[in-house]
Amino acid sequence: MSQIHLLPDHLINQIAAGEVIERPANALKEIIENSLDARASHIDIQLEAGGIKRLSVTDDGQGMSETDVPLALHRHATSKISTLEDLEKVVSMGFRGEGLASIASVSRLTLTSRTTTATHATQIYAEDGKLSAVKPAAHASGTTVEVVELFFNTPARRQFLKSPSTEFAHCRTMVERLALAHPDVAFELQHNGKNIFTLPAQSLSERCTAIMGADLTAASLNVDEAINDMRLHGLISKPTFAQGKTSQQYIFVNQRFVRDKIILHAVKQAYNDVLHQALTPAFALFLTLPPTDVDANVHPTKTEVRFRQSQAVHQLIFHALNKCLAATNATQTESISQPAAVLADIMHKQPASVQQLFPAQEKTDSKQAPAPYHRSHTPVQRSLSLKESQAALNTYAELYRPETTSVADKVATADAEKIDSELANWEQVRGISAAQVPVQTSVNETNAPPLGYAIAQLLDIYILAQAEEALILVDMHATAERVNYEKMKQQRDANGKVSSQTLLIPVRFTASHEEIASANEYATTLHDYGLDITIENNQQLVVHTVPAMLVKSDIQQLVQQVLADLMTIGSSDVIRERENRILSTLACHGSVRAGRKLTLPEMNALLRDMEQTERANQCNHGRPTWVKLRLQDLDALFLRGQ
C-alpha cells in the first residue's frame, strides 16, 4: 500500500478546477460575479470560439491594489469573508476564493486592475498555475481578466467540451442570468468580434423584456408578495401562454441564480390547477430573505442553496403565485395573448400554429383534455317563439339596467309576470310588437362588461359575444366546467377541514425507516389531512381513516406520496390535488356539453359567471376558455387598410 503524502498545490488547484470550472461558461460566471462584487456599473464581455480560445471581462468596478492583485490568484484568498460568522451571512456573489485560482491553474490568465486612487494599473500573468511577477500597466479604473486557451494543460477535460457554438450558447445563457439578476448594471457581449447584445442599466421589467422577450412580458402577470422579512417579486407567464420553455425559468435567491427543488415544487403546485398538460410555465422570480436564513455554501458552483425555513419559503411562493393566478379572469386579464398571430398563421395555411397553441403530448389521467369538438350540422335558421322573444326582451332589459345586482341573479329571479309586464312596457313605449323588437338595439356600449353580451351560438359549441370594438369567442363547455369546478372547491373549503372516513379494514403496509419517522413526526398534520395512521413494530404503517372523497384510491400510494412531501418540504398538497381531480371530473361531466342549444339569457348568465369566477380564463385542463378578436385583428384578417 502506498504511503500517504500531501498533494502539491498545483494538483490541488486542478482538482478544485474540476469542481468549479466545468466549461467556459463557469469560468465566465466566476469572473463576472467578481465584477459585480466590485460594484461595477458596466461589464464588457468578449469571447472567441465560445470562450474556449479566449474570454475577456472588463469592468469599471473598484479595482484591486498592487498587493491584492497577486493574492487574487491564490486559492482560498478572498476579501469577502474572514470569519465563520461572515460565511453564515454572506451577501456577495463570490466568497470561497477558488474561482480565479482554479481558472489560472487550467489556462493562460492575465489579470490587470487599477483602483481609482492609483496612478497606474497592476498586471500579473499566470500559466498552468504559475504566477509571474507583477508589473505596471495602462488601464482605466476597474479590472480586466483575460483567459486564453482554457484547459490547454488538461487535454482530457478539453475533450469533454462541445463545439464552439454550443459552448457560446452556454456562455450567453450564463450572461443573461447574471444580467437579469442585476438590471442596474450595463452588460455588453461580443462573440468573435460580433456584437451580440448591449444592455444599458434599466428597470427590471425592461431587462425582463430584453432577456425573455416582449411576447412573454406582454403575456405575464406581476408577482409581489412579502411575509415578515421574506419577499417574492417578479413575473410569471399566463397559463394560456403557449411558448413557455424550461429555458425561460429563472429563480434568484438574494440575486443569485439557483436551481431549487422546493421553489420549483411550489411553482408546479400553483400552476397545477390552471396549466395545460403540454405547456411549461415561464417565470422570473426573485426571492429576498435574510442571509442567515439561506446557506449558499452547498456546492462550489453556488447554484444550490439550503433554506433554514424551507416550509415558509414554499408557502410564500405557492400562495403568492396561487393568488396571482386566481386573478386570471376576464375582469383583470385577457386569455390568449396572441390571437392575431394565430390567425395570421392560419391565413398562411400553417395549421401547425394550432398545434403550437395546444401541443400534443401523452395524456395522463389527471390532466386528460377533452377530444376536439366535431363540427355540427349546418344550422337551420328559425324564428323565435313568442315565449323566447319575451325571455330575450326581459333579459336585455335587465342587462342594461344600471343596478348592482348580478345578472345571474336577475335572470334567475325573473318570472312570467315580470316578463309580461316589461313586454307590455316595451310595446307601449316603442309602439311595436315583440316580434319586431331587435334584441341587440339596447346595447349600452359605454357600460359593457369585459365579455360583452351574447349575440349568437356558433355550431352549438361556441358563444359569440360583442364587446366594445371586439368579438368574443367563448367555449361554453370549458367555461361552464371552470365555473362549476370553482364553486365546488369553494363549497369544500367552506367546511374548514378535510372530511374523513374510517376504513372498515385498516390498510397495512411495510414502510421505510424515513416514512415511519415522518409519520411519527407529522402525526398531527396527517390528522388534519384526514389520515389517521399508527405504527406497528417500527416496521409497518396502519391507516385507519382517509379523506372521504379518496376512500377508493390506492391508500398505500396516497400515504407514501404525502409522507414524501412532508419529508421534503414539511407540508403536502397531495390530498387537495387528488380531491381537485375528482371535483374536476364531476364539474366536467356536470357542465353544459357541446351540442346543447342555449338561450340568450343562459349565454349571458354564463358570461357574467365567467367574469366573477377565479381562474376562468382557462378550463380545468388549462385550455383557454375565451378569445378576444379586436377590430384591428378582424381588419387584418380581411386585409382592410393593406
Secondary structure by P-SEA (a helix, b strand, c coil): cccbbbbcaaaaaaaaaaaccccaaaaaaaaaaaaaaacccbbbbbbccccccbbbbbbccccccccccccccccccccccccaaaaaccccccccccaaaaaaaccbbbbbbccccccbbbbbbbcccccccbbbbbbcccbbbbbcccccccaaaaaacccaaaaaaaaaaaaaaaaaacccbbbbbbcccccccccccccaaaaaaaaccaaaaaabbbbbbbcccbbbbbbbccccccccccccbbbbccccccccaaaaaaaaaaacccccccbbbbbbbbbbcccccccccccccccccccccaaaaaaaaaaaaaaaaaacccccccccccaaaaaaaaaaccccccccccccccccccccccccccccccbbbbbbcaaaaaaaaaaaaaaaccccccaaaaaaaccaaaaaaaaaaaaaaacccccccccccccccccccccccccccccccbbbbbcccbbbbbaaaaaaaaaaaaaaaaaaaaacbbbbbbbcbbbbbbbcaaaaaaaaaaaaaaaaacbbbbbccccbbbbccccccccccaaaaaaaaaaaaaacccccaaaaaaaaaaaaaaaaaacccccccccaaaaaaaaaaaaaccccccccccccccccccaaaaaaaacccc
